[in-house]
Amino acid sequence: MSKPTPLSGFPELLPAQRVVEQLVVDTLRRTFELHGFAGIETRAVEPMDQLLRKGDTSKEVYVLRRLQADEAGSDAGIGLHFDLTVPFARYVLENAGKLEFPFRRYQIQKVWRGERPQDGRYREFTQADIDVIGRDTLPFHHDVEVTKVMLDALRRLAHPDVIGLPGFRLQVNNRKLIQGFYLGLGLTQVDEVMRLVDKLDKLPTEKVAELLVAEAGATPEQAEACLRLATIKAEDDSFVEQVRALGVSHELLDEGLEELATLVRGAAPLADEHVRITADLSIARGLDYYTGTVFETRLDGYESMGSICSGGRYDALASDGRTTYPGVGISLGVSRVLVPLLSRGVLTASRSVPSVVLVALTDEATRPASDAVADALRARGIACEVAPTAAKFGKQIKHADRRGIPFVWFVGTDEQGAPTHQVKDIRDGNQVDADPAAWTPSTEDLRPQVVSPTTEETSS
């Protein structure tokens, strides 16, 4: 068999990198649960009509089909989910009678998108979502709440003891605000205007203005007003007066301004040197199920990756014809954040295995004694393994060193034949007597830690 060729857009992590990812996932899970969110997992596939009913996603959906299946088979018309919001909406409809509303859930799971792979964008990746969904109504304070919960999670990831995530900027807007503004201008193709304005981070302003005239039926003056609105940014509620100064009025605009101002004021206490919160009126989000609040988040120094954390309010995504289930949620692209940092060597783990101790082996006849030491350590929550072979101790120590295991345990006997135990820290050579029923490594050594190789090299 020839050497396999890696598949572009389907990242696979080495063991030390996987340690970092698991720490991130565990941190997110604990944070979400601290705020009362329950974890769920949905199936990987959804009916195509559900995947395609909201937004221009047809080019991104992977269709699932058995190789020998006929077109009318039971597998026809299903695809892999491209986000976690659409399957969550379906999950709520199917289980509404068993859920208590408002229902608060988190979900950390793989998703698949058939887009062109590039830095921070993959075809298979992990997302972490939180949503609050209500029955018929959902008060606006939940928009503020999910914002604060995700900010709390990102701040925890920014802590040096976790992964030291760089600073980031949360950009927020409200679709009612921009829709009301466009309606107040007299524009009728509001959704098309939003779609085009959302391209401002990819196209020059002049090109977007041309498209607004050519494709959205705007006059040059209306296009100019739309672009002036999109330039407004503020880190407090001063954006309200800036919008008013443009001289446009509409009831929906008023509602959006009030909601966005409330959100910015509510999240303001979380702002610090790592977290910045900005009302950015150019943000619209591409998926058209959003109806109010919309979020995007960019990582300092990695702005080229685009938004790492996005979401918003959706008032009509889930409905069974009798009852509507409005919701609000925000999604963190775990892979989008981590894979570039891991591949560039910005982050790694202090060791590639969970083991903190390698129990040395004198010869195969003494393996039961080494196994007994390992069992005693594991019983107290200390991860360890027994040497694979009874090689010379120097080779066993090298084996531990290559795997990043900091301690090697030696089992021997004294002159009376009683067992003796010593443990060696192979980093500094210190070797001491030890009792497998009492010895404990330091907290820092007990589990693999996230480290920055660049920082270590600089300090050494």
Phi, psi and chi 1 to 4 in degrees:
 res  aa     phi    psi   chi1   chi2   chi3   chi4
   1 MET       -  130.2  179.0  179.0  176.0      -
   2 SER   -73.5  161.9   59.9      -      -      -
   3 LYS   -64.0  129.5 -175.6  177.2  179.9  179.8
   4 PRO   -63.6  147.7  -17.6   29.7      -      -
   5 THR   -95.9  127.0  -57.6      -      -      -
   6 PRO   -58.4  144.6  -21.6   32.8      -      -
   7 LEU   -90.1  121.5  -76.0  176.3      -      -
   8 SER   -64.8  133.8  178.6      -      -      -
   9 GLY    91.1    0.3      -      -      -      -
  10 PHE  -121.6   77.4  -65.0   85.1      -      -
  11 PRO   -66.9  140.2   24.6  -33.7      -      -
  12 GLU  -124.0  137.3  -67.0  179.5  -43.2      -
  13 LEU  -101.3  144.9  -57.2 -179.3      -      -
  14 LEU   -75.2  161.6  -66.6  170.8      -      -
  15 PRO   -52.3  -43.8  -30.5   37.1      -      -
  16 ALA   -65.9  -34.7      -      -      -      -
  17 GLN   -69.5  -36.7  -62.9  171.9  -32.1      -
  18 ARG   -64.7  -33.5  175.0   67.3  171.6  154.1
  19 VAL   -57.9  -43.9  167.8      -      -      -
  20 VAL   -63.0  -46.1 -180.0      -      -      -
  21 GLU   -61.0  -42.5 -177.0 -175.5   51.3      -
  22 GLN   -64.4  -37.1  -73.5 -179.8  -48.0      -
  23 LEU   -63.4  -41.3  177.8   60.4      -      -
  24 VAL   -62.5  -48.4  168.2      -      -      -
  25 VAL   -61.3  -43.2  169.4      -      -      -
  26 ASP   -63.5  -39.2  -71.6  -15.0      -      -
  27 THR   -64.5  -44.2  -59.2      -      -      -
  28 LEU   -62.3  -46.8  -66.7  171.6      -      -
  29 ARG   -59.5  -46.8  175.2 -176.9   52.9   78.0
  30 ARG   -62.4  -40.7  -74.6 -165.1  -57.8  -91.2
  31 THR   -65.0  -46.4  -55.5      -      -      -
  32 PHE   -62.2  -40.0  -61.3  155.3      -      -
  33 GLU   -70.2  -31.4  -69.6  179.0   -5.2      -
  34 LEU   -60.5  -28.9  -79.0  172.3      -      -
  35 HIS   -94.4   10.2  -70.2  -89.8      -      -
  36 GLY    85.7   17.2      -      -      -      -
  37 PHE   -89.2  135.5  -73.7   74.1      -      -
  38 ALA   -94.3  141.1      -      -      -      -
  39 GLY   -86.2  138.6      -      -      -      -
  40 ILE  -135.7  167.4   68.4  165.7      -      -
  41 GLU  -137.6  131.7 -178.9  170.4  -62.2      -
  42 THR  -105.2  164.5   55.9      -      -      -
  43 ARG   -64.1  161.9   65.0 -163.0 -174.4 -155.3
  44 ALA   -78.5  -21.3      -      -      -      -
  45 VAL  -113.9  152.3  -62.1      -      -      -
  46 GLU  -139.9  155.7  -63.2  -67.7  -25.3      -
  47 PRO   -59.7  143.6  -21.5   32.4      -      -
  48 MET   -60.9  -35.6  -69.1  -61.0  -66.4      -
  49 ASP   -65.0  -29.0   60.2  -17.0      -      -
  50 GLN   -75.6  -39.9  -66.7  -63.8  -50.5      -
  51 LEU   -67.2  -29.3  -67.5  172.6      -      -
  52 LEU  -102.0   -0.2  -58.9  178.6      -      -
  53 ARG   -79.5  -13.1   72.4 -171.0 -179.1   96.4
  54 LYS  -131.4  114.1  -69.6  -70.2 -176.7 -180.0
  55 GLY    86.3  167.0      -      -      -      -
  56 ASP   -86.8   80.8 -177.0   18.0      -      -
  57 THR  -115.4    1.0   58.3      -      -      -
  58 SER   -60.0  -32.5   59.2      -      -      -
  59 LYS   -74.9  -12.6  -64.6  178.2 -178.5  178.3
  60 GLU  -103.0  -11.9  -63.0 -175.3   -5.3      -
  61 VAL   -84.0  129.3  174.5      -      -      -
  62 TYR   -86.4  121.3  -82.6  104.1      -      -
  63 VAL   -83.1  136.4  177.3      -      -      -
  64 LEU  -105.5  127.7 -169.4   66.0      -      -
  65 ARG  -156.5  135.8 -177.2  172.9  175.5  -91.1
  66 ARG   -67.2  145.9  -72.4 -175.9  -61.9  114.9
  67 LEU   -58.2  -41.5 -176.3   62.0      -      -
  68 GLN   -98.1   10.0  -57.4  -63.2  -29.5      -
  69 ALA   -73.9  146.7      -      -      -      -
  70 ASP   -88.0  166.6   56.9   58.7      -      -
  71 GLU   -62.5  -28.2  -68.3  -62.4  -32.5      -
  72 ALA   -97.1   10.9      -      -      -      -
  73 GLY   -67.5  170.6      -      -      -      -
  74 SER   -67.0  -18.5   59.3      -      -      -
  75 ASP   -87.9   -4.5  -69.6  -19.0      -      -
  76 ALA   -64.9  139.6      -      -      -      -
  77 GLY    80.2   28.3      -      -      -      -
  78 ILE  -125.3  151.6   59.8  175.3      -      -
  79 GLY  -144.0  165.6      -      -      -      -
  80 LEU   -76.2  138.8  -64.2  171.6      -      -
  81 HIS   -68.4  141.8   56.3 -132.9      -      -
  82 PHE   -98.3  -10.6   61.1   87.2      -      -
  83 ASP  -151.2 -175.8   73.0   -3.0      -      -
  84 LEU  -107.2   -4.1  -60.8  178.0      -      -
  85 THR   -77.1  -45.3  -55.3      -      -      -
  86 VAL   -62.6  -48.5  170.6      -      -      -
  87 PRO   -63.8  -31.6   13.7  -25.4      -      -
  88 PHE   -65.9  -40.8  174.5   54.1      -      -
  89 ALA   -60.6  -42.5      -      -      -      -
  90 ARG   -64.5  -41.1 -173.5  -92.9  -47.9  157.6
  91 TYR   -59.6  -42.2  176.7   93.0      -      -
  92 VAL   -64.2  -43.3  168.2      -      -      -
  93 LEU   -63.4  -40.8  -70.4  175.3      -      -
  94 GLU   -71.6  -28.7  -73.9 -171.6    7.8      -
  95 ASN  -116.5   16.2  -63.2  -77.1      -      -
  96 ALA   -55.2  -36.0      -      -      -      -
  97 GLY   -72.1  -12.1      -      -      -      -
  98 LYS  -109.5   -1.6  -55.2  170.2 -173.1  175.5
  99 LEU  -107.0  152.4  -58.7  174.2      -      -
 100 GLU  -102.1  132.3  -68.5  -64.7  -35.9      -
 101 PHE  -108.9  146.7  -65.4   93.3      -      -
 102 PRO   -66.8  135.9   23.5  -32.1      -      -
 103 PHE   -94.2  125.7  178.0   49.2      -      -
 104 ARG  -111.0  119.2  -54.2  152.5   67.7   82.9
 105 ARG  -135.2  150.7   85.6   83.4  167.8   85.4
 106 TYR  -121.8  155.4   74.6   87.0      -      -
 107 GLN  -149.5  123.5 -166.4  169.1  -12.4      -
 108 ILE  -121.9  109.6  -56.6  173.6      -      -
 109 GLN  -158.8  162.0 -159.2  171.8  -29.5      -
 110 LYS   -75.6  146.6  -65.5  -82.6 -168.8 -177.2
 111 VAL  -134.9  164.8  -59.3      -      -      -
 112 TRP  -133.8  133.1  -64.7  -93.7      -      -
 113 ARG  -139.0  132.0  -68.8 -175.7 -172.0  175.5
 114 GLY   -87.3   54.1      -      -      -      -
 115 GLU  -103.3  168.6   57.2 -175.4    2.0      -
 116 ARG   -69.3  122.3 -177.0  173.3   65.5   85.6
 117 PRO   -64.9  138.1  -19.4   31.9      -      -
 118 GLN  -158.8  179.8   52.0 -174.0  -62.1      -
 119 ASP   -57.1  116.7 -164.8   24.0      -      -
 120 GLY    85.8   -3.1      -      -      -      -
 121 ARG  -125.5  127.2  -70.4 -174.2  178.1  -88.8
 122 TYR  -134.3  165.3  -50.4  101.2      -      -
 123 ARG   -88.4  -24.8  -66.2  175.3  174.0  176.2
 124 GLU  -131.5  125.3  179.3 -175.8   61.5      -
 125 PHE  -157.5  165.9   54.3   97.3      -      -
 126 THR  -100.4  133.5  -60.3      -      -      -
 127 GLN  -118.0  153.1  -77.1 -166.9 -176.0      -
 128 ALA  -124.3  114.2      -      -      -      -
 129 ASP  -114.3  144.5  -78.3   30.4      -      -
 130 ILE  -126.5  141.3   55.1  169.7      -      -
 131 ASP  -145.4  148.8  -71.8   80.5      -      -
 132 VAL  -119.7  127.4 -180.0      -      -      -
 133 ILE  -127.7  136.9 -163.3  161.5      -      -
 134 GLY  -112.4  178.6      -      -      -      -
 135 ARG  -110.6  113.9 -167.6 -163.4  -58.3  -92.8
 136 ASP    73.2  -45.9  -68.9  -36.6      -      -
 137 THR  -134.8  155.9   61.4      -      -      -
 138 LEU  -146.1  108.9 -174.5   71.4      -      -
 139 PRO   -56.4  151.1  -24.7   34.2      -      -
 140 PHE   -66.4  -22.1 -179.0   76.2      -      -
 141 HIS   -61.0  -19.6   67.9   78.0      -      -
 142 HIS   -70.2  -28.6  -70.0  -66.9      -      -
 143 ASP   -61.7  -42.7  -66.6   48.9      -      -
 144 VAL   -66.0  -40.3 -179.9      -      -      -
 145 GLU   -64.0  -49.6 -179.3 -176.9   18.3      -
 146 VAL   -64.6  -31.8  -62.3      -      -      -
 147 THR   -60.5  -47.3  -52.6      -      -      -
 148 LYS   -68.3  -35.6  -65.8  169.2   73.2  172.8
 149 VAL   -64.9  -46.6  172.7      -      -      -
 150 MET   -67.5  -36.8 -170.9   57.7   82.4      -
 151 LEU   -62.3  -39.6  -74.9  175.5      -      -
 152 ASP   -60.8  -43.8 -175.3   20.8      -      -
 153 ALA   -63.4  -43.7      -      -      -      -
 154 LEU   -67.3  -37.2  -69.3  171.1      -      -
 155 ARG   -64.2  -37.7  -71.4 -179.9   67.2  179.9
 156 ARG   -65.7  -38.3  -70.0  171.5 -172.7  -96.6
 157 LEU   -67.5  -26.9  -67.1  178.8      -      -
 158 ALA   -76.0  -12.6      -      -      -      -
 159 HIS   -66.0  137.8 -164.6  -80.6      -      -
 160 PRO   -56.8  -27.8  -23.6   33.1      -      -
 161 ASP   -77.3  -10.3  -70.8  -16.9      -      -
 162 VAL  -103.0  -98.2 -174.2      -      -      -
 163 ILE  -123.2    0.8   65.6  168.4      -      -
 164 GLY    60.0   41.0      -      -      -      -
 165 LEU   -51.9  133.9 -172.7   73.1      -      -
 166 PRO   -58.5  166.5  -22.0   32.3      -      -
 167 GLY   -61.4  163.6      -      -      -      -
 168 PHE  -151.0  161.5   57.0   89.3      -      -
 169 ARG  -120.8  121.3 -179.4 -178.7  -62.4  -81.9
 170 LEU   -90.0  120.4  175.1   69.5      -      -
 171 GLN  -105.8  126.4  -60.1  160.4  -71.1      -
 172 VAL  -125.2  149.2  -67.2      -      -      -
 173 ASN  -149.7 -177.3 -162.9    3.9      -      -
 174 ASN  -142.0  125.1 -168.2  -66.7      -      -
 175 ARG   -66.6  -29.3  -81.3 -159.8  168.9 -171.8
 176 LYS   -62.2  -38.4  -66.5  176.5 -175.2  176.5
 177 LEU   -61.5  -52.1 -172.6  163.5      -      -
 178 ILE   -73.9  -35.5   50.5 -178.6      -      -
 179 GLN   -64.2  -44.4  -73.2  175.2  -39.5      -
 180 GLY   -62.3  -37.3      -      -      -      -
 181 PHE   -64.4  -44.9 -173.5   86.3      -      -
 182 TYR   -64.8  -40.8  -59.3  153.7      -      -
 183 LEU   -65.1  -38.8  -69.6  169.6      -      -
 184 GLY   -64.3  -26.8      -      -      -      -
 185 LEU   -77.2  -13.6  -74.9  173.7      -      -
 186 GLY    95.0    9.3      -      -      -      -
 187 LEU   -77.0  145.2  -68.2  164.2      -      -
 188 THR  -109.8  -29.7   56.5      -      -      -
 189 GLN   -91.0   66.2  -60.9 -177.9   47.9      -
 190 VAL   -63.3  -44.9  171.2      -      -      -
 191 ASP   -62.4  -37.7  -71.9  -16.9      -      -
 192 GLU   -69.0  -38.3 -178.6   64.6   10.0      -
 193 VAL   -61.5  -45.1  174.3      -      -      -
 194 MET   -61.8  -41.9  -78.7 -163.2  -60.5      -
 195 ARG   -61.6  -40.2 -174.6 -174.7   70.1   83.1
 196 LEU   -73.5  -41.7  -65.6  171.9      -      -
 197 VAL   -63.6  -30.9  171.0      -      -      -
 198 ASP   -65.7  -10.9 -159.3   40.2      -      -
 199 LYS   -88.5    2.6  -65.5  179.3  179.0  -68.0
 200 LEU   -61.1  -25.7  -81.2  169.9      -      -
 201 ASP   -82.0   -2.9   61.1  -17.2      -      -
 202 LYS  -119.3  -25.5  -56.8  178.9 -176.2   69.3
 203 LEU  -122.3  152.7  -62.0  174.8      -      -
 204 PRO   -62.7  152.2  -18.5   30.4      -      -
 205 THR   -56.3  -41.3  -57.5      -      -      -
 206 GLU   -61.4  -38.7  -62.9   77.2   10.6      -
 207 LYS   -68.0  -41.1 -180.0   61.0  177.2  177.8
 208 VAL   -63.1  -39.4  174.3      -      -      -
 209 ALA   -60.6  -43.9      -      -      -      -
 210 GLU   -60.6  -42.7  -67.3  173.9    7.9      -
 211 LEU   -66.1  -37.6  -68.0  172.6      -      -
 212 LEU   -60.3  -38.4  -73.0  170.0      -      -
 213 VAL   -73.6  -45.2  173.4      -      -      -
 214 ALA   -75.6  -35.9      -      -      -      -
 215 GLU  -113.0  -17.6  -60.4 -178.4   13.2      -
 216 ALA  -115.7    4.5      -      -      -      -
 217 GLY    70.8   21.7      -      -      -      -
 218 ALA   -84.8  150.0      -      -      -      -
 219 THR   -79.7  162.4   65.5      -      -      -
 220 PRO   -56.1  -35.8  -28.2   36.5      -      -
 221 GLU   -68.7  -41.3  -67.0   74.7   20.1      -
 222 GLN   -65.2  -40.9  -71.2  171.7  -34.3      -
 223 ALA   -61.5  -41.7      -      -      -      -
 224 GLU   -62.9  -40.3 -177.4 -177.1   -8.9      -
 225 ALA   -65.4  -40.3      -      -      -      -
 226 CYS   -60.4  -42.0  -67.4      -      -      -
 227 LEU   -72.7  -33.0  -65.1  173.8      -      -
 228 ARG   -64.1  -40.5  -75.9 -153.0  -54.1  -88.1
 229 LEU   -60.1  -41.9  178.6   72.9      -      -
 230 ALA   -68.3  -15.4      -      -      -      -
 231 THR   -84.5  -10.7   64.2      -      -      -
 232 ILE   -75.9  126.5  -65.8  176.3      -      -
 233 LYS  -140.9  142.4  -63.3  176.2  175.9   60.7
 234 ALA  -157.5  147.8      -      -      -      -
 235 GLU   -97.3   10.7  -63.9 -170.5   -6.0      -
 236 ASP  -144.7 -167.3   53.6   25.4      -      -
 237 ASP   -85.6   17.2   59.6    7.5      -      -
 238 SER   -67.6  -14.4   61.3      -      -      -
 239 PHE   -62.2  -24.2   68.2   88.4      -      -
 240 VAL   -60.6  -48.0  175.1      -      -      -
 241 GLU   -67.8  -33.0  -69.2  -53.9  -44.8      -
 242 GLN   -64.9  -38.7  -64.5 -179.9   58.7      -
 243 VAL   -69.2  -43.7  174.2      -      -      -
 244 ARG   -58.2  -34.1  -64.0  -67.7 -172.3 -156.3
 245 ALA   -66.4  -16.1      -      -      -      -
 246 LEU   -78.8   -8.6  -63.2  178.6      -      -
 247 GLY    77.9   21.4      -      -      -      -
 248 VAL  -107.8  140.0  176.6      -      -      -
 249 SER  -133.8  142.9   60.4      -      -      -
 250 HIS  -169.9  145.8 -167.2  -83.6      -      -
 251 GLU   -59.6  -40.9 -177.2  178.8  -12.0      -
 252 LEU   -67.4  -35.0 -167.4   60.4      -      -
 253 LEU   -61.3  -44.3  170.9   62.6      -      -
 254 ASP   -60.2  -43.2  -64.7  -19.8      -      -
 255 GLU   -64.2  -43.3 -173.0  176.3  -14.5      -
 256 GLY   -65.3  -39.8      -      -      -      -
 257 LEU   -61.7  -43.3  -76.6  169.3      -      -
 258 GLU   -65.1  -43.7  176.3   57.1   31.3      -
 259 GLU   -64.5  -44.8  -72.4 -173.8   -5.3      -
 260 LEU   -66.6  -40.1 -175.6   56.5      -      -
 261 ALA   -62.9  -40.1      -      -      -      -
 262 THR   -63.0  -42.1  -60.2      -      -      -
 263 LEU   -64.5  -45.7  178.8   63.3      -      -
 264 VAL   -63.4  -42.7  170.4      -      -      -
 265 ARG   -66.5  -38.5  -70.9 -167.5  -66.0  -95.3
 266 GLY   -67.7  -34.2      -      -      -      -
 267 ALA   -88.9  -13.4      -      -      -      -
 268 ALA   -53.7  -38.1      -      -      -      -
 269 PRO   -62.2  -17.2  -26.0   35.6      -      -
 270 LEU   -87.5   -7.5  -67.9  174.7      -      -
 271 ALA   -71.2  137.7      -      -      -      -
 272 ASP  -156.3 -159.1   58.4   21.3      -      -
 273 GLU   -68.8  -19.3   68.5  -84.9    9.0      -
 274 HIS   -97.1  -28.4  -85.5   95.6      -      -
 275 VAL  -117.6  122.5 -179.1      -      -      -
 276 ARG  -124.0  137.6  -65.8  174.5  -45.8  -72.4
 277 ILE  -119.1  123.3  -57.9  153.7      -      -
 278 THR  -129.2  129.9  -57.4      -      -      -
 279 ALA   -77.2  113.0      -      -      -      -
 280 ASP  -123.1  106.3 -174.4  -24.5      -      -
 281 LEU   -81.6    9.9  -55.7 -162.7      -      -
 282 SER   -92.4  -11.8   68.2      -      -      -
 283 ILE   -78.6  127.6  -57.0  -61.9      -      -
 284 ALA  -129.5  -28.2      -      -      -      -
 285 ARG    71.2  138.2  -58.1  -65.4  -58.6  139.3
 286 GLY   -77.6  -32.6      -      -      -      -
 287 LEU   -76.3  132.4  -63.0  172.1      -      -
 288 ASP   -88.3    9.9   65.2    8.2      -      -
 289 TYR   -82.3   -7.4   51.7   63.9      -      -
 290 TYR   -75.3  138.2  -67.2  119.5      -      -
 291 THR  -125.9   -9.1   54.9      -      -      -
 292 GLY  -147.6 -111.6      -      -      -      -
 293 THR   -56.6  138.4  -57.5      -      -      -
 294 VAL  -134.8  144.6  -75.3      -      -      -
 295 PHE  -124.8  147.8  -47.3   94.9      -      -
 296 GLU  -144.3  153.1  -70.5 -168.7   -3.7      -
 297 THR  -138.7  132.2  -48.2      -      -      -
 298 ARG  -122.8  140.3  -76.0  170.8  170.3   75.9
 299 LEU   -90.4  131.2 -157.2   60.5      -      -
 300 ASP   -59.9  130.1  -67.8  -11.6      -      -
 301 GLY    84.9   -9.3      -      -      -      -
 302 TYR  -131.8   35.6  -61.5   88.3      -      -
 303 GLU   -61.1  -26.9  -71.3   81.9    2.2      -
 304 SER   -64.0  -18.6   61.8      -      -      -
 305 MET   -73.9  -12.1  -69.5 -165.1  -54.7      -
 306 GLY    80.0 -159.7      -      -      -      -
 307 SER   -74.7  131.4  178.8      -      -      -
 308 ILE   -97.4  -12.9   62.1  162.6      -      -
 309 CYS  -151.2  115.2 -174.1      -      -      -
 310 SER  -139.9  164.9  -52.1      -      -      -
 311 GLY   164.3 -158.8      -      -      -      -
 312 GLY   161.7 -170.1      -      -      -      -
 313 ARG   -93.3  134.5  160.2   75.0   70.9  140.2
 314 TYR  -131.8  115.1   45.7   91.5      -      -
 315 ASP   -94.0  -12.6  -75.9  -35.3      -      -
 316 ALA  -137.5   19.3      -      -      -      -
 317 LEU   -70.5  -37.3 -177.8   63.1      -      -
 318 ALA  -114.9  119.5      -      -      -      -
 319 SER  -156.5  137.8  175.7      -      -      -
 320 ASP  -102.6   12.7   59.8    9.6      -      -
 321 GLY    95.9  -27.4      -      -      -      -
 322 ARG  -108.2  -39.8  -60.1 -175.3  -53.8  -85.8
 323 THR  -124.1  138.6  -55.5      -      -      -
 324 THR  -109.1  142.3  -61.6      -      -      -
 325 TYR  -118.6   88.1  -60.5   89.8      -      -
 326 PRO   -71.3  150.7   27.8  -33.7      -      -
 327 GLY  -150.3  172.1      -      -      -      -
 328 VAL  -145.8  138.7   60.3      -      -      -
 329 GLY  -157.5  168.7      -      -      -      -
 330 ILE  -145.0  142.6 -172.0  165.1      -      -
 331 SER  -124.4  131.4  171.5      -      -      -
 332 LEU  -102.8  125.7  171.7   64.4      -      -
 333 GLY   -79.8   90.7      -      -      -      -
 334 VAL   -58.3  -47.9  175.5      -      -      -
 335 SER   -66.5  -37.5  -59.5      -      -      -
 336 ARG   -60.9  -37.8  174.7  171.1  -73.9 -168.4
 337 VAL   -75.5  -47.4  173.7      -      -      -
 338 LEU   -80.8  -45.0  -86.6 -175.2      -      -
 339 VAL   -58.5  -45.0  173.7      -      -      -
 340 PRO   -61.7  -39.8  -23.5   34.9      -      -
 341 LEU   -65.9  -37.2  -62.1  178.0      -      -
 342 LEU   -72.9  -44.2  -66.5  169.8      -      -
 343 SER   -67.8  -27.7   62.2      -      -      -
 344 ARG   -86.9    0.0  -63.9  172.7 -171.1  175.6
 345 GLY    76.0   14.2      -      -      -      -
 346 VAL   -69.2  -34.3  176.0      -      -      -
 347 LEU  -130.4  145.9  -64.0  173.8      -      -
 348 THR  -157.3 -175.0 -171.6      -      -      -
 349 ALA  -108.2  156.4      -      -      -      -
 350 SER   -66.5  -22.4   55.5      -      -      -
 351 ARG  -153.7  160.3   56.8 -177.7 -174.5  -94.4
 352 SER   -92.3   -2.8   60.9      -      -      -
 353 VAL  -129.3  156.3  -65.0      -      -      -
 354 PRO   -73.3  -19.1   21.9  -30.9      -      -
 355 SER   -61.4  132.3  -57.1      -      -      -
 356 VAL  -102.9  -16.1   64.5      -      -      -
 357 VAL  -133.4  136.2  175.7      -      -      -
 358 LEU  -107.1  120.0  176.4   76.2      -      -
 359 VAL   -85.7  116.6 -176.9      -      -      -
 360 ALA   -70.8  160.8      -      -      -      -
 361 LEU  -124.8  120.0 -160.3   60.7      -      -
 362 THR   -73.5  -46.1  -56.1      -      -      -
 363 ASP  -161.2  172.0   52.0   44.9      -      -
 364 GLU   -64.7  -27.3  -75.7  -59.7  -32.6      -
 365 ALA   -65.6  -25.3      -      -      -      -
 366 THR   -96.1    6.6   62.2      -      -      -
 367 ARG   -56.6  -41.0 -174.8  174.8  -72.2  -84.0
 368 PRO   -57.5  -36.5  -27.8   37.0      -      -
 369 ALA   -67.6  -40.4      -      -      -      -
 370 SER   -67.0  -39.0  -65.5      -      -      -
 371 ASP   -62.0  -37.5  -74.5  -20.8      -      -
 372 ALA   -64.9  -39.7      -      -      -      -
 373 VAL   -62.0  -45.9  170.7      -      -      -
 374 ALA   -60.6  -41.1      -      -      -      -
 375 ASP   -64.7  -38.9  -71.5  -19.4      -      -
 376 ALA   -65.1  -39.7      -      -      -      -
 377 LEU   -68.3  -43.3  -67.3  172.2      -      -
 378 ARG   -64.0  -34.0  -68.1  177.4 -170.8  130.4
 379 ALA   -61.7  -20.7      -      -      -      -
 380 ARG  -107.1   18.3  -64.2 -170.7  -61.3  109.5
 381 GLY    79.9   20.6      -      -      -      -
 382 ILE  -103.1  113.6  -59.6  170.3      -      -
 383 ALA   -70.6  132.7      -      -      -      -
 384 CYS  -155.7  170.7   60.0      -      -      -
 385 GLU  -148.4  157.6   56.0 -170.2   88.3      -
 386 VAL   -96.3  142.6  176.4      -      -      -
 387 ALA   -53.2  140.2      -      -      -      -
 388 PRO   -68.2  -30.8   23.5  -32.4      -      -
 389 THR  -140.2  161.0   64.7      -      -      -
 390 ALA   -88.2   56.2      -      -      -      -
 391 ALA   -72.8  175.1      -      -      -      -
 392 LYS   -57.9  147.4  -67.6 -179.2  179.2  180.0
 393 PHE   -56.2  -35.4  -77.3  154.9      -      -
 394 GLY   -59.9  -39.7      -      -      -      -
 395 LYS   -71.4  -35.7  -71.6 -173.4  176.2 -179.0
 396 GLN   -65.9  -38.4  -66.2 -173.9   50.7      -
 397 ILE   -65.1  -41.3  -69.4  171.9      -      -
 398 LYS   -63.0  -37.7  -73.6 -177.9  178.9  178.7
 399 HIS   -60.4  -43.4  174.8   74.5      -      -
 400 ALA   -64.9  -42.0      -      -      -      -
 401 ASP   -62.7  -41.9 -172.6   42.3      -      -
 402 ARG   -63.9  -29.6  -76.0 -165.7  -62.1  -91.1
 403 ARG   -91.6   -2.7  -65.5  160.3   66.7   78.7
 404 GLY    81.3   10.1      -      -      -      -
 405 ILE   -74.4  122.3  -59.9  173.7      -      -
 406 PRO   -80.6  -23.4   24.9  -31.1      -      -
 407 PHE  -122.9  142.6  -64.1   96.9      -      -
 408 VAL  -121.3  130.9  176.0      -      -      -
 409 TRP  -104.4  130.3 -166.2  -73.0      -      -
 410 PHE  -111.6  129.8  -61.5   99.6      -      -
 411 VAL  -109.9  127.2 -177.0      -      -      -
 412 GLY  -140.2 -166.4      -      -      -      -
 413 THR  -136.8  150.0   55.3      -      -      -
 414 ASP   -90.0 -171.3   61.3   17.1      -      -
 415 GLU   -64.4  -25.5  -66.5  177.7   -5.8      -
 416 GLN   -90.2    0.8  -73.9   73.2   41.3      -
 417 GLY    86.9    4.3      -      -      -      -
 418 ALA   -77.7  145.8      -      -      -      -
 419 PRO   -67.6  143.3   23.4  -32.2      -      -
 420 THR  -122.8  153.1   61.3      -      -      -
 421 HIS  -136.3  134.1  -61.0  -83.8      -      -
 422 GLN  -137.7  147.5  -72.6 -165.5  -37.0      -
 423 VAL  -124.1  137.3   64.8      -      -      -
 424 LYS  -117.5  128.7 -179.6  173.2 -174.5  173.3
 425 ASP   -83.9  105.8 -174.4  -25.3      -      -
 426 ILE   -74.8   -5.1   64.8  174.0      -      -
 427 ARG   -78.3  -36.3  -64.1  165.2  -63.9 -171.2
 428 ASP  -121.6   -1.6   59.8   15.0      -      -
 429 GLY    81.5    0.7      -      -      -      -
 430 ASN   -70.4  126.2 -174.0   39.7      -      -
 431 GLN  -127.8  127.2 -174.1  166.1  -35.1      -
 432 VAL  -135.7  159.2  -63.4      -      -      -
 433 ASP   -65.4  147.9  -66.7  -25.3      -      -
 434 ALA  -151.2  152.8      -      -      -      -
 435 ASP  -112.5  119.3  179.1   -3.5      -      -
 436 PRO   -61.5  -17.3   18.3  -29.2      -      -
 437 ALA   -88.9   -5.8      -      -      -      -
 438 ALA  -133.8  -28.5      -      -      -      -
 439 TRP   -64.4  138.3  179.2   85.8      -      -
 440 THR  -140.1  133.0  -58.5      -      -      -
 441 PRO   -73.6  169.0   28.8  -34.5      -      -
 442 SER   -65.5  160.7   68.2      -      -      -
 443 THR   -59.1  -38.3  -57.9      -      -      -
 444 GLU   -66.5  -32.0  -68.2   75.3   16.7      -
 445 ASP   -86.6  -22.0  -73.5  -29.1      -      -
 446 LEU   -57.5  -39.9 -174.2   58.9      -      -
 447 ARG  -130.0  154.4  -68.0  178.4 -179.7   81.5
 448 PRO   -57.5  140.8  -22.9   32.8      -      -
 449 GLN  -111.4  150.9  -56.4  -67.4  -50.8      -
 450 VAL   -79.0  130.4  175.3      -      -      -
 451 VAL  -131.6  159.5  -63.1      -      -      -
 452 SER  -108.4  108.0  173.3      -      -      -
 453 PRO   -55.4  -36.1  -23.6   33.8      -      -
 454 THR   -61.8  -44.1  -55.8      -      -      -
 455 THR   -64.2  -42.1  -57.3      -      -      -
 456 GLU   -62.1  -42.3  -73.4 -167.0  -24.3      -
 457 GLU   -64.8  -36.9  -69.5  167.9    7.9      -
 458 THR   -67.2  -38.7  -58.2      -      -      -
 459 SER   -81.5  -16.1   59.8      -      -      -
 460 SER   -87.7      -   60.7      -      -      -
